[in-house]
C-alpha cells in the first residue's frame, strides 16, 4: 500500500493566476528534447486532470498540435503547454517538473490544490 503524503501548500505570492501552471527549467529542457525526437516543432505539451488513480484524480501528459478554443496556453522559453478548461481549476498554482532519479525519470506536478497525494505522485484528491 502506498504512503499518503501531504503536499506542500503554495503561498498566495506563489500563485500566479495569469499563468495557472508553470514549468521548471528541467521540464522545459526535457520537453525540448522530446520535441526533437518527435521531429515536430508544432507539438505542445498538454497537461490534464482526469478521474481515477488511487487518490481520486490523476494527472495526464500528452503532446498535441491542436489548441482548443477553451485551452489556456502557458509558454516558457519557446515551449507551449496547454490546459483544458476543466483541468484549469485543479491546476491553478501548480508547477510541472521533470525528475530523473533513483525512482525513475518522469514529469511531476507540485499542486497547491491537492489535499492529499498518493505515494506514486501521479494521483491526488482535492
MMTF fields as JSON, N, C-alpha, C and O atoms, coordinates in Angstrom:
{
  "mmtfVersion": "1.0.0",
  "mmtfProducer": "UNKNOWN",
  "numBonds": 503,
  "numAtoms": 504,
  "numGroups": 126,
  "numChains": 1,
  "numModels": 1,
  "chainsPerModel": [1],
  "groupsPerChain": [126],
  "chainIdList": ["A"],
  "bondAtomList": [4, 2, 8, 6, 12, 10, 16, 14, 20, 18, 24, 22, 28, 26, 32, 30, 36, 34, 40, 38, 44, 42, 48, 46, 52, 50, 56, 54, 60, 58, 64, 62, 68, 66, 72, 70, 76, 74, 80, 78, 84, 82, 88, 86, 92, 90, 96, 94, 100, 98, 104, 102, 108, 106, 112, 110, 116, 114, 120, 118, 124, 122, 128, 126, 132, 130, 136, 134, 140, 138, 144, 142, 148, 146, 152, 150, 156, 154, 160, 158, 164, 162, 168, 166, 172, 170, 176, 174, 180, 178, 184, 182, 188, 186, 192, 190, 196, 194, 200, 198, 204, 202, 208, 206, 212, 210, 216, 214, 220, 218, 224, 222, 228, 226, 232, 230, 236, 234, 240, 238, 244, 242, 248, 246, 252, 250, 256, 254, 260, 258, 264, 262, 268, 266, 272, 270, 276, 274, 280, 278, 284, 282, 288, 286, 292, 290, 296, 294, 300, 298, 304, 302, 308, 306, 312, 310, 316, 314, 320, 318, 324, 322, 328, 326, 332, 330, 336, 334, 340, 338, 344, 342, 348, 346, 352, 350, 356, 354, 360, 358, 364, 362, 368, 366, 372, 370, 376, 374, 380, 378, 384, 382, 388, 386, 392, 390, 396, 394, 400, 398, 404, 402, 408, 406, 412, 410, 416, 414, 420, 418, 424, 422, 428, 426, 432, 430, 436, 434, 440, 438, 444, 442, 448, 446, 452, 450, 456, 454, 460, 458, 464, 462, 468, 466, 472, 470, 476, 474, 480, 478, 484, 482, 488, 486, 492, 490, 496, 494, 500, 498],
  "bondOrderList": [1, 1, 1, 1, 1, 1, 1, 1, 1, 1, 1, 1, 1, 1, 1, 1, 1, 1, 1, 1, 1, 1, 1, 1, 1, 1, 1, 1, 1, 1, 1, 1, 1, 1, 1, 1, 1, 1, 1, 1, 1, 1, 1, 1, 1, 1, 1, 1, 1, 1, 1, 1, 1, 1, 1, 1, 1, 1, 1, 1, 1, 1, 1, 1, 1, 1, 1, 1, 1, 1, 1, 1, 1, 1, 1, 1, 1, 1, 1, 1, 1, 1, 1, 1, 1, 1, 1, 1, 1, 1, 1, 1, 1, 1, 1, 1, 1, 1, 1, 1, 1, 1, 1, 1, 1, 1, 1, 1, 1, 1, 1, 1, 1, 1, 1, 1, 1, 1, 1, 1, 1, 1, 1, 1, 1],
  "groupList": [{"groupName": "UNK", "atomNameList": ["N", "CA", "C", "O"], "elementList": ["N", "C", "C", "O"], "formalChargeList": [0, 0, 0, 0], "bondAtomList": [1, 0, 2, 1, 3, 2], "bondOrderList": [1, 1, 2], "singleLetterCode": "X", "chemCompType": "L-PEPTIDE LINKING"}],
  "groupTypeList": [0, 0, 0, 0, 0, 0, 0, 0, 0, 0, 0, 0, 0, 0, 0, 0, 0, 0, 0, 0, 0, 0, 0, 0, 0, 0, 0, 0, 0, 0, 0, 0, 0, 0, 0, 0, 0, 0, 0, 0, 0, 0, 0, 0, 0, 0, 0, 0, 0, 0, 0, 0, 0, 0, 0, 0, 0, 0, 0, 0, 0, 0, 0, 0, 0, 0, 0, 0, 0, 0, 0, 0, 0, 0, 0, 0, 0, 0, 0, 0, 0, 0, 0, 0, 0, 0, 0, 0, 0, 0, 0, 0, 0, 0, 0, 0, 0, 0, 0, 0, 0, 0, 0, 0, 0, 0, 0, 0, 0, 0, 0, 0, 0, 0, 0, 0, 0, 0, 0, 0, 0, 0, 0, 0, 0, 0],
  "groupIdList": [1, 2, 3, 4, 5, 6, 7, 8, 9, 10, 11, 12, 13, 14, 15, 16, 17, 18, 19, 20, 21, 22, 23, 24, 25, 26, 27, 28, 29, 30, 31, 32, 33, 34, 35, 36, 37, 38, 39, 40, 41, 42, 43, 44, 45, 46, 47, 48, 49, 50, 51, 52, 53, 54, 55, 56, 57, 58, 59, 60, 61, 62, 63, 64, 65, 66, 67, 68, 69, 70, 71, 72, 73, 74, 75, 76, 77, 78, 79, 80, 81, 82, 83, 84, 85, 86, 87, 88, 89, 90, 91, 92, 93, 94, 95, 96, 97, 98, 99, 100, 101, 102, 103, 104, 105, 106, 107, 108, 109, 110, 111, 112, 113, 114, 115, 116, 117, 118, 119, 120, 121, 122, 123, 124, 125, 126],
  "secStructList": [7, 7, 7, 7, 5, 7, 7, 7, 7, 7, 7, 6, 6, 6, 7, 7, 1, 1, 1, 1, 3, 3, 3, 7, 2, 2, 2, 2, 2, 2, 2, 2, 2, 2, 2, 2, 2, 2, 6, 7, 6, 6, 7, 3, 3, 3, 3, 3, 3, 3, 3, 7, 1, 6, 6, 1, 3, 3, 3, 3, 3, 3, 3, 3, 1, 7, 7, 7, 6, 6, 7, 3, 3, 3, 3, 3, 6, 6, 3, 3, 3, 3, 3, 7, 2, 2, 2, 2, 2, 2, 2, 6, 6, 3, 3, 3, 3, 3, 3, 3, 3, 6, 6, 3, 3, 3, 3, 3, 3, 3, 7, 6, 6, 7, 1, 3, 3, 7, 6, 6, 1, 1, 3, 3, 3, 7],
  "xCoordList": [0.846, 0.0, 0.888, 1.859, 0.574, 1.37, 1.104, -0.009, 2.142, 2.025, 1.383, 1.733, 0.459, -0.188, 0.625, 0.884, 1.026, 1.838, 1.018, 0.261, 1.163, 0.515, 1.371, 2.566, 0.798, 1.577, 1.913, 1.267, 2.956, 3.322, 2.307, 1.923, 1.873, 0.924, 1.689, 2.718, 1.192, 1.8, 1.244, 0.072, 2.09, 1.634, 0.892, 0.966, 0.188, -0.558, 0.379, -0.007, 1.608, 2.563, 2.985, 3.297, 3.0, 3.427, 2.347, 2.658, 1.097, 0.018, -0.004, -0.109, 0.094, 0.095, -1.132, -1.121, -2.189, -3.439, -3.409, -4.301, -2.419, -2.26, -1.719, -2.161, -0.768, -0.209, -0.549, 0.176, -1.642, -2.128, -1.171, -1.256, -0.281, 0.658, 2.0, 2.057, 3.056, 4.379, 5.215, 4.84, 6.348, 7.252, 8.64, 9.121, 9.268, 10.646, 11.572, 11.177, 12.803, 13.785, 14.053, 14.244, 14.069, 14.326, 13.166, 13.394, 11.924, 10.775, 10.877, 10.649, 11.216, 11.35, 12.44, 12.251, 13.574, 14.674, 14.252, 14.584, 13.534, 13.093, 12.057, 12.092, 11.15, 10.147, 10.835, 10.474, 11.818, 12.568, 13.229, 13.205, 13.819, 14.471, 13.45, 13.731, 12.275, 11.24, 10.702, 10.384, 10.6, 10.131, 11.114, 10.705, 12.412, 13.433, 13.289, 13.356, 13.091, 12.907, 11.679, 11.707, 10.606, 9.368, 9.491, 8.768, 10.399, 10.591, 9.457, 9.257, 8.711, 7.579, 7.597, 7.145, 8.109, 8.198, 6.839, 6.764, 5.77, 4.43, 3.719, 2.632, 4.321, 3.694, 3.781, 4.74, 2.756, 2.684, 2.387, 1.728, 2.867, 2.59, 1.211, 0.954, 0.326, -0.998, -0.965, -0.622, -1.33, -1.407, -2.881, -3.581, -3.353, -4.769, -4.991, -4.108, -6.18, -6.599, -7.784, -8.682, -7.777, -8.904, -9.216, -8.376, -10.417, -10.81, -10.029, -9.679, -9.759, -9.033, -7.849, -7.703, -7.007, -5.848, -6.261, -7.451, -5.296, -5.601, -6.075, -6.532, -5.982, -6.427, -7.634, -8.068, -8.185, -9.386, -9.226, -10.08, -8.146, -7.838, -6.418, -5.61, -6.126, -4.75, -4.366, -5.217, -3.067, -2.525, -2.264, -1.964, -2.379, -2.038, -1.205, -1.332, -0.352, 0.516, 0.457, 0.529, 0.327, 0.374, 0.846, 0.824, 1.267, 1.606, 0.419, -0.282, 0.2, -0.95, -0.551, 0.163, -1.011, -0.776, -1.898, -1.704, -3.071, -4.263, -4.534, -4.581, -4.71, -5.099, -6.611, -7.125, -7.323, -8.782, -9.18, -8.389, -10.391, -10.885, -10.85, -10.603, -11.099, -11.136, -9.817, -9.775, -8.744, -7.441, -6.782, -6.918, -6.074, -5.167, -3.783, -3.39, -3.047, -1.707, -0.69, -0.771, 0.261, 1.351, 2.633, 2.865, 3.471, 4.699, 5.918, 5.889, 6.984, 8.27, 9.369, 9.377, 10.285, 11.436, 11.043, 11.733, 9.935, 9.501, 8.689, 8.221, 8.516, 7.717, 6.32, 6.157, 5.315, 3.933, 3.301, 3.481, 2.558, 1.818, 0.339, -0.02, -0.51, -1.949, -2.674, -2.34, -3.676, -4.517, -5.961, -6.352, -6.767, -8.177, -8.944, -8.462, -10.141, -10.931, -11.299, -11.332, -11.573, -11.945, -10.73, -10.837, -9.591, -8.374, -7.839, -7.199, -8.099, -7.602, -7.879, -6.986, -9.111, -9.495, -8.669, -8.486, -8.173, -7.38, -5.892, -5.135, -5.469, -4.038, -3.556, -2.375, -4.43, -4.013, -2.926, -3.132, -1.778, -0.664, 0.274, 1.28, -0.03, 0.796, 2.067, 2.15, 3.047, 4.308, 4.68, 4.73, 4.941, 5.383, 6.903, 7.591, 7.413, 8.853, 9.2, 8.317, 10.467, 10.943, 12.058, 13.027, 11.917, 12.922, 13.46, 12.712, 14.754, 15.419, 16.296, 17.415, 15.769, 16.488, 16.342, 15.942, 16.654, 16.592, 15.191, 15.046, 14.177, 12.794, 12.373, 11.29, 13.204, 12.904, 12.848, 13.028, 12.598, 12.505, 11.037, 10.359, 10.55, 9.137, 8.848, 9.576, 7.751, 7.222, 6.437, 5.745, 6.55, 5.811, 5.106, 5.45, 4.113, 3.378, 3.324, 2.881, 3.779, 3.602, 2.327, 2.281, 1.288, -0.029, -0.534, -0.8, -0.672, -1.138, -2.615, -3.082, -3.354, -4.778, -5.044, -6.145, -4.053, -4.222, -4.189, -3.28, -5.184, -5.195, -4.395, -3.799, -4.373, -3.535, -3.028, -3.661, -1.895, -1.372, -0.997, -0.753, -0.952, -0.544, 0.969, 1.633, 1.5, 2.937, 3.553, 4.719, 2.784, 3.329, 3.437, 4.195, 2.692, 2.753, 1.959, 1.934, 1.306, 0.549, -0.945, -1.697, -1.387, -2.806, -2.956, -2.056, -4.135, -4.346, -5.83, -6.661, -6.157, -7.548, -7.587, -6.581, -8.782, -8.962, -10.017, -10.319],
  "yCoordList": [-1.181, 0.0, 1.24, 1.303, 2.205, 3.422, 4.35, 4.429, 5.037, 6.015, 7.29, 7.765, 7.834, 9.089, 10.232, 10.291, 11.148, 12.289, 13.556, 13.732, 14.432, 15.744, 16.631, 16.775, 17.228, 18.081, 19.417, 19.86, 20.038, 21.37, 22.363, 22.292, 23.287, 24.322, 25.531, 25.915, 26.119, 27.323, 28.537, 28.571, 29.517, 30.759, 31.59, 31.306, 32.599, 33.464, 34.11, 34.322, 34.426, 35.051, 34.087, 34.517, 32.776, 31.793, 31.515, 31.058, 31.783, 31.531, 32.629, 33.81, 32.247, 33.188, 32.886, 31.958, 33.67, 33.382, 33.74, 33.324, 34.493, 34.745, 33.489, 33.118, 32.842, 31.585, 30.53, 30.368, 29.817, 28.901, 27.762, 27.142, 27.485, 26.396, 26.83, 27.476, 26.479, 26.867, 25.615, 24.509, 25.811, 24.714, 25.012, 26.142, 24.008, 24.166, 24.152, 23.747, 24.599, 24.578, 23.148, 22.914, 22.188, 20.798, 20.238, 19.435, 20.647, 20.207, 20.781, 20.068, 22.06, 22.694, 21.994, 21.722, 21.702, 21.044, 19.656, 19.285, 18.897, 17.562, 17.646, 16.841, 18.593, 18.761, 19.102, 18.559, 19.995, 20.342, 19.095, 18.883, 18.273, 17.036, 16.092, 15.495, 15.962, 15.088, 15.609, 14.823, 16.924, 17.502, 17.231, 16.989, 17.272, 16.954, 15.487, 15.161, 14.604, 13.177, 12.939, 12.097, 13.673, 13.525, 14.132, 13.742, 15.079, 15.708, 16.636, 16.896, 17.139, 18.013, 19.209, 19.09, 20.351, 21.52, 22.16, 23.056, 21.715, 22.266, 21.621, 22.054, 20.594, 19.917, 20.78, 21.523, 20.659, 21.355, 20.307, 19.307, 20.524, 19.594, 19.908, 21.031, 18.919, 19.073, 18.4, 17.224, 19.172, 18.67, 18.663, 19.658, 17.535, 17.44, 16.634, 15.917, 16.771, 16.047, 15.189, 15.642, 13.936, 13.045, 12.232, 12.083, 11.717, 10.877, 9.577, 9.065, 9.048, 7.783, 7.904, 8.899, 6.904, 6.904, 6.512, 6.469, 6.231, 5.744, 6.849, 6.55, 8.121, 9.206, 9.964, 10.94, 9.548, 10.193, 10.848, 10.681, 11.597, 12.234, 11.843, 11.494, 11.906, 11.672, 12.652, 13.161, 12.905, 13.811, 13.044, 11.85, 13.737, 13.153, 14.127, 15.343, 13.575, 14.366, 13.753, 12.534, 14.593, 14.126, 15.283, 16.44, 14.965, 16.016, 16.235, 15.29, 17.485, 17.847, 19.002, 19.912, 18.964, 20.069, 21.09, 22.244, 20.674, 21.499, 22.232, 21.622, 23.538, 24.353, 24.523, 25.123, 23.993, 24.116, 25.523, 26.25, 25.898, 27.239, 27.566, 28.71, 26.558, 26.796, 26.466, 26.436, 26.22, 25.934, 27.199, 28.281, 27.044, 28.072, 27.665, 26.507, 28.612, 28.338, 29.029, 30.234, 28.255, 28.787, 28.556, 27.463, 29.597, 29.477, 29.826, 30.75, 29.066, 29.354, 28.907, 27.765, 29.801, 29.509, 28.835, 27.926, 29.275, 28.739, 27.457, 26.958, 26.922, 25.704, 26.102, 26.913, 25.533, 25.827, 24.627, 23.474, 24.946, 23.942, 24.314, 25.479, 23.329, 23.53, 22.94, 21.85, 23.672, 23.188, 23.417, 24.545, 22.343, 22.484, 23.165, 23.242, 23.658, 24.45, 23.672, 24.255, 22.384, 21.594, 21.379, 21.498, 21.067, 20.828, 22.098, 22.047, 23.227, 24.526, 24.743, 25.152, 24.473, 24.722, 23.902, 24.324, 22.754, 21.894, 22.216, 21.755, 23.004, 23.225, 24.644, 24.932, 25.534, 26.901, 26.87, 26.334, 27.444, 27.496, 26.306, 26.282, 25.313, 24.103, 24.339, 25.27, 23.471, 23.557, 22.176, 21.198, 22.12, 20.882, 20.827, 21.793, 19.689, 19.478, 18.169, 17.357, 17.967, 16.7, 16.218, 16.937, 15.001, 14.433, 13.137, 12.324, 12.962, 11.733, 11.32, 11.809, 10.402, 9.985, 8.488, 7.772, 8.005, 6.577, 5.999, 4.807, 6.813, 6.354, 6.305, 5.809, 6.805, 6.795, 8.194, 9.184, 8.263, 9.53, 9.788, 8.951, 10.963, 11.272, 12.747, 13.466, 13.175, 14.504, 14.419, 13.432, 15.451, 15.514, 16.857, 17.8, 16.928, 18.18, 18.487, 17.662, 19.682, 20.207, 21.033, 22.09, 20.541, 21.142, 21.647, 20.841, 22.963, 23.515, 23.237, 23.443, 22.774, 22.487, 21.089, 20.807, 20.217, 18.836, 18.779, 19.318, 18.123, 17.966, 16.742, 16.727, 15.709, 14.536, 14.04, 14.258, 13.381, 12.723, 11.302, 11.012, 10.428, 9.057, 8.948, 9.883, 7.825, 7.617, 7.722, 8.098, 7.393, 7.455, 8.884, 9.152, 9.806, 11.21, 11.56, 12.722, 10.575, 10.883, 10.99, 11.294, 10.743, 10.944, 11.78, 11.845, 12.423, 13.346, 13.472, 12.997, 14.117, 14.465, 15.936, 16.517, 16.531, 17.944, 18.08, 19.192],
  "zCoordList": [0.0, 0.0, 0.0, 0.754, -0.82, -0.925, 0.247, 0.769, 0.638, 1.722, 1.194, 0.114, 1.941, 1.555, 2.131, 3.332, 1.24, 1.661, 1.552, 0.597, 2.516, 2.442, 1.548, 1.804, 0.507, -0.393, 0.262, 1.212, -0.292, 0.175, -0.365, -1.533, 0.481, 0.06, -0.47, 0.087, -1.528, -2.085, -1.355, -0.981, -1.161, -0.547, -1.589, -2.784, -1.14, -2.057, -3.074, -4.224, -2.661, -3.58, -4.677, -5.788, -4.381, -5.362, -6.408, -7.508, -6.082, -7.029, -8.08, -7.749, -9.328, -10.436, -11.285, -12.093, -11.102, -11.782, -13.262, -14.002, -13.715, -15.148, -15.818, -16.906, -15.171, -15.645, -14.603, -13.621, -14.812, -13.79, -13.494, -12.434, -14.397, -14.209, -14.784, -15.83, -14.108, -14.585, -14.843, -14.456, -15.501, -15.827, -15.274, -15.36, -14.716, -14.255, -15.471, -16.564, -15.263, -16.341, -16.809, -18.002, -15.875, -16.264, -17.091, -17.995, -16.797, -17.599, -19.007, -19.984, -19.119, -20.431, -21.239, -22.425, -20.614, -21.312, -21.814, -22.94, -21.002, -21.399, -22.515, -23.445, -22.44, -23.495, -24.815, -25.859, -24.777, -25.998, -26.577, -27.789, -25.714, -26.146, -26.801, -27.84, -26.194, -26.749, -28.08, -28.973, -28.216, -29.474, -30.608, -31.743, -30.303, -31.308, -31.724, -32.909, -30.736, -31.031, -31.901, -32.8, -31.64, -32.409, -33.805, -34.722, -33.963, -35.266, -35.67, -36.857, -34.682, -34.988, -34.034, -32.896, -34.479, -33.61, -33.297, -32.456, -33.959, -33.711, -32.526, -32.144, -31.946, -30.811, -29.559, -29.354, -28.736, -27.443, -26.386, -26.671, -25.166, -24.076, -23.516, -23.083, -23.523, -22.92, -21.549, -21.426, -20.519, -19.147, -18.77, -18.961, -18.231, -17.904, -16.634, -16.162, -16.105, -14.908, -15.313, -16.023, -14.851, -15.125, -13.88, -12.993, -13.824, -12.705, -12.726, -13.789, -11.538, -11.441, -10.521, -9.811, -10.53, -9.651, -8.243, -7.931, -7.403, -6.056, -5.12, -4.017, -5.522, -4.648, -5.206, -4.594, -6.34, -6.863, -8.209, -9.08, -8.407, -9.685, -10.061, -9.201, -11.347, -11.767, -12.859, -13.588, -12.958, -13.958, -15.244, -15.22, -16.357, -17.641, -18.448, -18.307, -19.295, -20.164, -21.559, -21.711, -22.562, -23.939, -24.821, -24.402, -26.031, -26.989, -27.914, -28.275, -28.292, -29.11, -30.019, -29.598, -31.266, -32.2, -32.158, -32.538, -31.701, -31.781, -30.474, -29.405, -30.57, -29.422, -29.5, -30.444, -28.506, -28.47, -28.057, -27.455, -28.378, -28.078, -26.591, -26.21, -25.745, -24.295, -23.589, -22.359, -24.34, -23.74, -23.197, -23.768, -22.098, -21.617, -22.105, -21.968, -22.673, -23.195, -22.297, -22.058, -21.808, -20.984, -21.766, -22.282, -21.853, -22.635, -21.788, -20.975, -21.997, -21.36, -22.31, -22.768, -22.6, -23.463, -24.771, -25.233, -25.371, -26.652, -26.568, -27.591, -25.388, -25.195, -24.754, -23.843, -25.4, -25.037, -24.327, -24.719, -23.274, -22.525, -22.582, -22.411, -22.819, -22.94, -21.739, -21.276, -21.234, -20.14, -20.546, -20.844, -20.56, -20.924, -19.796, -18.666, -20.111, -19.16, -17.897, -16.813, -18.006, -16.827, -15.92, -14.699, -16.508, -15.719, -15.076, -14.025, -15.703, -15.234, -13.746, -13.003, -13.306, -11.909, -10.922, -9.78, -11.334, -10.454, -10.49, -9.636, -11.475, -11.697, -11.416, -11.61, -10.969, -10.673, -9.601, -8.512, -9.917, -8.975, -9.04, -8.332, -9.875, -9.949, -10.771, -11.573, -10.547, -11.282, -11.812, -11.066, -13.127, -13.769, -13.687, -14.016, -13.248, -13.128, -13.828, -14.106, -14.108, -14.654, -13.751, -13.504, -13.262, -12.361, -12.945, -13.488, -12.826, -13.241, -12.07, -11.915, -11.237, -10.04, -9.822, -10.74, -8.643, -8.351, -8.518, -8.791, -8.361, -8.517, -9.982, -10.293, -10.88, -12.302, -12.881, -12.171, -14.172, -14.881, -15.188, -15.785, -14.771, -15.005, -14.806, -14.121, -15.434, -15.165, -13.854, -13.6, -13.033, -11.776, -11.697, -12.409, -10.819, -10.617, -9.129, -8.33, -8.765, -7.407, -7.452, -8.08, -6.778, -6.905, -5.553, -4.661, -5.384, -4.115, -3.843, -2.722, -4.846, -4.683, -4.143, -3.671, -4.205, -3.764, -2.237, -1.606, -1.656, -0.198, 0.215, 1.292, -0.633, -0.407, -1.752, -2.785, -1.732, -2.92, -2.535, -1.363, -3.511, -3.199, -3.32, -3.768, -2.926, -2.946, -4.322, -4.45, -5.367, -6.721, -7.224, -8.156, -6.626, -7.013, -8.253, -8.661, -8.866, -10.081, -9.846, -10.771, -8.618, -8.331, -7.059, -6.222, -6.941, -5.834, -5.556, -6.33, -4.444, -4.148, -3.762, -3.357, -3.899, -3.555, -2.481, -2.049]
}
